[in-house]
Amino acid sequence: RNNAQKQWDETVVYALGGVLRVFKLYLSLLSSLPEFQQKWDSLLSYTETFIINYSKEVSTASLQAFQDLLIAPMTLESLPNSLWPCTWTTYERIVHCLTRSSQVHQKTLTTLAMTLRELFEKVRPKLSTQEIKRFLMMMYPLGLFPSNVDYEMTTLQREVLKFLQDMVPLNDQIYPLHYYQLLNFIASTVNKTQ
C-alpha cells in the first residue's frame, strides 16, 4: 500500500476474489444459463492473465482463489463435465508460462504445485486416464524448475514429489510416465550436485 502499484495489485486481488466467490456461491444457478460456457471461458482467461502477468502477490492470491472455486463442493457437483477440459488447458498454459519465465518466484510455483495437488485429490475419482496424464505433465516442469539451493530439496520439489507419492496406486497405463518423471527428477538432482 506504499505505492500506486501495490494499491492496484490489491484492487485486482479483491476484484478477482469477488468474482470467483460469486461463481462459487451461485455456480449451480449460473451453470444453467445458456451463455455459461462463454462466461466460464472469460473467467478462466482473466484468472490466467492475473496469474501469469501480475506481481507475485497477485499471482499467488489468484491461484489460491481459483483453487477455492474449483475444489468447492458446489463446483465439484455443479460444473458440467464438458468444462473441465478447458480448465485443465488453462492450468497447462499457466504452468507453461510460469516455468519459462525468468521473473517467476518460487513461492508462486510452490502455490501452483500445491493447488494442482489438492485439486487432483478432489477430482481424481472423476478423472480419465488421459486427464491423470495431463496432471502428471503439468507437474513435470514444476519438479524440474531450477533452484539456487544445492544439496537440499526446495519446497516446490517436495510438493511435486508429494503429488507423485499420492498418485499411487496407478493403473498400468500411467506407470511408465510416472516412473519416467521420477527418474528424470532423480537424474536432474544428481547432475546438479556434481
N, C-alpha and C positions, 0 to 999 in steps of 0.2 A: 504494500500500500504506500510505499515510499515514493513511487513514481507512477506516471501515467500507464506504462506498460503493465506493471503489476496490478493496477486497478482494472485495466482492460482484461487481463488474464482472469481475474476473479469474477468479472462480469460474465465472461464466456463460460466459466465453470458453473456459475449459478444458472445461466440460461439453459445450457445443455442438460444439467442435472434436473431442472424443472421439466423440460420436455420429456426426458426419459422417465421421470416419475409419472407424468400424465399417461404415457404409453403403458407403463407398468400397472397403474391403477385401473385403467379403462381398456385394457387390451381386448378383453372378450367383446366389448361393445365395438371398439374401433375395428377389430378384425372382421366384423360382419359388414362393414361399409364396402361399397363396390370399388372405391378407389384406394383401398387399404394397401395393396401391393405397391402402388406408387408412393404412398406416404412412408411405408417401411423402407423402400429404397432410398428415399430422401433422408430418413433418419440415419440409415447406415452410411450414406455419403457424408453427411455433416459430422457424424461421430468419427469416421475415418479421417477426415480433414483435421479435426481438432487433435486427434491422437498423433498424427504424423507431422503436422506443420506448426504446432504451437510449442510453448515452453514445456519444460519438464513437468511443472506443476499442473498445467492444463492437460497435458498428455496423460499423466498418471491419474488425475481425477476423472478424466473422460473414460479411461479404461475401467476404473472401478465402478463408475455409474452405469456404464454399458453392461458390465458383468452383473450388476444388481438387477438390471432389467431382465437379462437372459436367464438367470438362474431362479428368478422368482417363480413360485409355484403356478401363479396365474399364466405366466409366459409359457412354461413347460406344458401346461394344459391347453392353452388357447391359441398359441401361434400355429398357424397352418403348417403342415409338414412341407408344403411347397416353398416356404420362405426360409427354411433352414439352409439350403444350399447357397443362397445369396449371402447369408450371414457368414457361412464358412469362407466364401470367396472374399468377403470384406476382411475377415481376420487374416487370410493369406496375403492380401495386399498390404495390410498393416505390418505383418511380420517381415515381408519382403522389403518394404521401405525402411523400417526401423533398423533392421540388421545390416543395411547397406549405407546407413547414414553415419557420417563422421561426427555428428553433433549429438547423437543419442546418448542418454545417460543409462548407466547400469540399472538404476532404480526403475526406470521406465520399462526396460526389458524384463526385469525381475517381476514387476507387476503384471506385465503381459503374460509371462510364463505361468504365474500364479492364477491369473484369470482363466487361461486356457485349461489348466489342470483342473480347477474347480468346476468349470463348465463341462469338461469331459466327464467328470464324476457324476454330474447331474443328468446328462443326456445319454450316457453310454448305453443304457438298455434300448434306446430308440435308434442307435446308430447302425448303419450297414457296415460291412467290411470295408467298403471304399471310403466311407466317412471316417472310420477309425484310422485308415491310412493317411487321410488328409490331416488329421490331428498330428500324427507322427511326423509328417512332412513339415507342419508348421513349427513343431518344437525343435526340429533338427538344426536349423540355423541359429536358434537361440542357444542350444547347447555348445555350438562351435564358436560362438561370439568371442572374440579375443578379449583378454583381460590383462591388466597390468600386474596381477598378483602371481608370483611364482610359487610353486610347490604347495599351493593351497587352493581348494575349490572355492569359487565365488558363490554367493547366494543364488545367483542366476543358474549356475551349473548344478547346484544342489536341487533347485526347483525342477529342472529338466530331468535329472536322474530320479527324483521322487515320482514324477509323472511316468517315466518308463517302468519304474518298480510297481506303481499302482495299476498299470495296464494288465498285469498278469492276473488271471490266465488269459491266454490269447488263442484264437483259432489258428489253424495251420497256415492259412493264407497270410497272416500278419507276422508270424515268427521271423521269416527271413529279413524283412525290413527292420524289425525290432532289433535283431542281432546285428545287422549291418550298422545301425546307428550307434549301438553300444560300442562296437569295435572301433568305429570312427572317433567316438569321444575318447576312448582309451588311447588310440594312436595319436590324437592331437595333444593329449596330455603328456604322453611320453616324449613326443617331439619337442614340446615346449620346455621340458625340463632338461633336455640335452644341450 
